[in-house]
Amino acid sequence: MIEQAAGARLSCPRCGARKLYRHGRVAGLQRYRCVGCAKTFNSLTGTPLAHLRHKTKWLDYLDCMLVATTVRRAAKEVQVHKDTSFRWRHRFLALTKHDRPARLHGIAEADELYLLESEKGARKLDRPPRKRGGAATKRGISDEQVCALIARDRTGQTLVFVTGKGPVTKAQLHQYLPPALDHDVLLVTDANAAYRYFAREAGISHEFVNLRTGVRVRGAIHVQNVNAYHSRFRFWLDRFYGVATHYLSNYLGWRWALDGQRISSPEVFLRTAMGVFHT
């Protein structure tokens, strides 16, 4: 299955040459030698799955990931060490998070999702530790929280960007949104002034709803689609008892792969983890 996924794309990861010949088998995989640079490699060389062991357990582990099993429970079910389970999780997600739509079309909603910044697993903290995650010491949105900007069109296509700590800014919107939006898209947001200034400068059609005044829907103008996605993501994330901010983009990509039905089986998950995305 691994060799089939590499398929016709197989080339030397060092020089990119496609002229190669078979050079024995190692760890169950066909090894190749490049005619150009004489380096040897296999179907996993240059991918996040290189050098991982126990390949016969991968599909069972990916089956656990399809139902978002915790690290320890997945380790117990597949019979590997919990550290191996953690390593596998983020290796399998390293390329999965890049399987995203190119652009959003029609009506696109955008809104921020704020999560408490976490240094879970770090050996040294830049602040005093918070017991069981704790809560922010400052009121409202501050640099104690990390912003995930989520844009979603009415067909369900979703793009997620981790913009950093604190409230989203106009400069960050200019950085992330223009490449993600079709030229004739209608952007719908809440009343955050950053979106208004961004849309005006970028020449993007923009409408907003003022949630603070209780106006949630004006015909087709609303952000209920993206807010529902926020709720599903938070509910799904709760099972992991807090995730490190360092790995947040992996979890956002994992959730989109499940919510957007990009991965429907362990086999498809494995191909995606190798960078062979479903079209």
C-alpha positions in Angstrom: 0.0 0.0 0.0 2.9 2.4 0.8 4.6 1.6 -2.5 1.4 2.0 -4.4 0.8 5.4 -2.8 4.3 6.6 -3.9 3.5 5.1 -7.4 4.4 7.1 -10.5 5.5 10.1 -8.4 8.6 8.2 -7.2 11.8 10.2 -7.7 15.0 10.7 -5.8 14.4 12.9 -2.7 17.9 14.2 -2.9 18.2 15.4 -6.5 14.7 14.9 -7.9 15.9 12.5 -10.7 13.5 9.9 -11.9 16.1 7.5 -13.4 16.6 4.8 -10.7 16.9 1.1 -10.3 15.9 -1.4 -7.7 18.5 -2.1 -5.0 17.2 -4.8 -2.6 14.6 -4.5 0.1 14.9 -3.1 3.6 12.3 -3.2 6.4 9.8 -4.7 4.0 10.0 -1.9 1.4 11.7 -1.8 -2.0 14.9 0.1 -1.9 16.1 2.2 -4.9 19.4 3.7 -6.0 19.4 6.9 -8.0 21.5 6.8 -11.1 22.3 10.5 -10.9 23.5 10.9 -7.3 23.9 7.2 -6.3 21.9 7.7 -3.1 19.5 5.0 -1.9 16.0 5.6 -0.7 12.6 4.0 -0.4 8.9 5.1 -0.8 9.0 6.7 2.7 12.3 8.6 2.4 11.7 12.3 2.6 8.2 11.9 4.1 7.2 12.4 7.8 6.8 8.6 8.1 10.4 7.9 7.4 12.2 5.8 10.0 9.0 4.9 11.9 8.8 1.3 13.0 6.0 -1.3 13.4 4.4 -0.6 10.0 2.0 -3.6 10.5 0.3 -1.6 13.2 -0.1 1.7 11.3 -3.6 0.9 9.9 -4.9 -0.1 13.3 -3.5 3.1 14.8 -5.0 5.2 12.0 -8.3 3.5 12.7 -8.0 4.9 16.2 -7.3 8.4 14.8 -10.4 8.3 12.7 -12.5 8.3 15.9 -10.1 10.7 17.6 -8.9 8.3 20.3 -6.5 9.8 23.0 -2.8 9.1 22.9 -2.8 6.6 25.8 -5.9 4.7 24.7 -4.6 4.4 21.2 -1.3 3.1 22.5 -3.1 0.5 24.6 -5.3 -0.7 21.7 -2.4 -1.0 19.3 0.0 -2.2 21.9 2.8 0.4 21.5 4.4 2.8 24.0 2.5 6.1 24.7 5.5 8.0 23.5 5.4 6.1 20.2 1.6 6.8 20.0 2.3 10.6 20.4 5.1 10.5 17.9 2.9 8.6 15.3 0.0 11.0 15.8 1.9 14.1 14.8 3.9 12.4 12.1 0.6 11.2 10.4 -0.8 14.8 10.8 2.3 16.6 9.5 1.1 16.6 5.8 -2.6 15.9 6.5 -3.0 19.5 7.7 -1.9 20.8 4.3 -4.8 19.1 2.5 -7.0 22.2 2.2 -9.1 23.8 -0.5 -7.3 26.3 -2.7 -9.9 29.1 -2.4 -13.3 29.9 -1.0 -16.1 30.8 -3.3 -19.5 32.5 -3.1 -20.3 33.7 0.4 -17.5 33.1 2.8 -17.7 33.6 6.6 -14.7 34.4 8.7 -14.4 34.5 12.5 -11.8 34.0 15.1 -11.5 31.1 17.5 -9.5 31.9 20.7 -7.9 29.2 22.8 -5.8 29.6 25.9 -2.1 29.5 25.1 -0.6 26.2 26.3 3.0 25.0 26.8 1.9 21.5 27.6 4.8 19.1 27.6 7.5 21.9 27.6 10.5 21.4 29.9 10.8 25.1 30.6 7.8 27.5 30.9 7.9 31.3 30.2 5.3 31.8 32.9 4.2 30.1 36.2 2.4 26.8 35.5 -1.4 26.7 35.5 -3.0 23.8 37.3 -5.0 21.6 34.9 -4.9 24.2 32.2 -6.3 26.9 34.5 -7.8 30.2 33.1 -6.5 33.5 31.8 -5.5 36.1 34.3 -6.6 39.0 32.1 -10.2 39.7 31.1 -11.3 39.5 27.4 -9.0 38.7 24.6 -5.3 39.1 25.4 -1.8 37.7 24.6 -2.6 34.8 26.9 -4.8 33.4 24.1 -4.0 32.1 20.7 -6.1 33.1 17.7 -7.2 30.6 15.0 -8.7 32.5 12.1 -11.3 30.3 10.4 -12.9 31.1 7.0 -15.6 28.8 5.6 -17.8 29.1 2.6 -21.4 27.9 2.3 -20.3 24.6 0.6 -18.4 23.7 3.7 -14.9 24.3 2.4 -12.8 25.5 5.3 -9.4 27.2 5.7 -7.8 27.7 9.1 -4.8 30.0 10.0 -3.1 30.2 13.4 -2.3 34.0 13.5 -0.6 34.1 16.9 -1.3 35.5 20.3 -3.9 38.2 21.0 -6.7 39.7 18.8 -6.5 39.3 15.1 -5.2 42.4 13.3 -5.8 44.0 9.9 -2.2 43.2 8.9 -2.8 39.5 9.7 -6.0 39.5 7.7 -4.0 41.0 4.7 -1.5 38.2 5.2 -3.8 35.2 5.2 -7.2 36.0 3.6 -6.5 37.4 0.1 -4.8 34.2 -1.3 -7.7 32.2 0.2 -10.6 34.1 -1.2 -12.0 34.1 -4.8 -11.9 37.6 -6.4 -15.8 37.9 -6.4 -16.4 36.4 -3.0 -18.7 38.1 -0.4 -17.0 38.1 3.0 -19.3 38.0 6.0 -18.0 38.6 9.5 -19.0 40.1 12.8 -18.6 43.8 13.6 -14.8 43.6 14.3 -13.4 46.8 12.8 -10.3 44.9 11.5 -12.4 43.1 8.9 -14.0 46.3 7.7 -10.7 48.1 7.2 -9.1 45.0 5.6 -12.0 44.5 3.1 -12.0 48.2 2.1 -8.2 48.1 1.4 -8.3 44.7 -0.3 -11.3 45.6 -2.5 -13.4 42.7 -1.2 -17.1 42.8 -0.9 -18.0 42.7 2.8 -21.0 42.6 5.0 -21.2 42.2 8.8 -23.6 41.4 11.5 -23.5 43.1 14.9 -23.8 40.3 17.3 -23.6 42.6 20.4 -26.9 44.2 19.4 -28.6 40.8 19.0 -28.6 41.0 15.2 -27.5 37.5 14.2 -29.1 37.0 10.8 -30.0 39.4 8.0 -31.2 37.2 5.2 -28.2 35.3 3.9 -25.9 37.5 5.9 -24.8 35.6 9.0 -21.8 33.8 10.5 -23.7 30.8 11.9 -21.9 28.4 9.6 -18.4 29.3 10.8 -19.7 29.6 14.5 -21.2 26.1 14.3 -17.8 24.8 13.1 -16.2 26.5 16.1 -18.6 24.7 18.4 -17.9 21.3 16.8 -14.2 21.9 17.0 -14.2 22.9 20.7 -16.4 19.9 21.6 -14.1 17.5 19.7 -11.0 19.1 21.2 -12.2 18.6 24.8 -11.5 14.9 24.7 -7.7 15.6 24.6 -7.7 17.5 27.9 -5.8 20.4 26.4 -3.4 20.5 23.6 0.0 22.3 23.3 -0.2 25.5 21.2 2.9 24.1 19.3 0.7 21.4 17.8 -2.5 23.4 17.4 -2.3 23.6 13.6 -2.1 19.7 13.5 -5.3 19.4 15.5 -7.0 22.0 13.3 -6.0 20.1 10.2 -7.0 16.8 11.7 -10.5 18.2 12.6 -10.9 19.6 9.1 -10.0 16.3 7.5 -12.7 14.6 9.6 -15.3 17.3 9.3 -14.7 17.7 5.5 -14.8 13.9 5.1 -11.3 14.1 3.5 -10.3 10.8 5.2 -12.8 8.0 5.3 -10.6 5.0 6.0 -7.2 4.1 7.4 -6.0 3.5 3.9 -6.9 7.0 2.8 -5.5 8.4 6.0 -2.1 6.7 5.2 -2.0 8.1 1.7 -2.8 11.5 3.0 0.0 11.2 5.6 2.4 10.6 2.7 1.2 13.7 0.9 -1.1 11.9 -1.7 -4.3 13.9 -1.3 -7.7 12.8 -2.3 -9.0 14.8 -5.3 
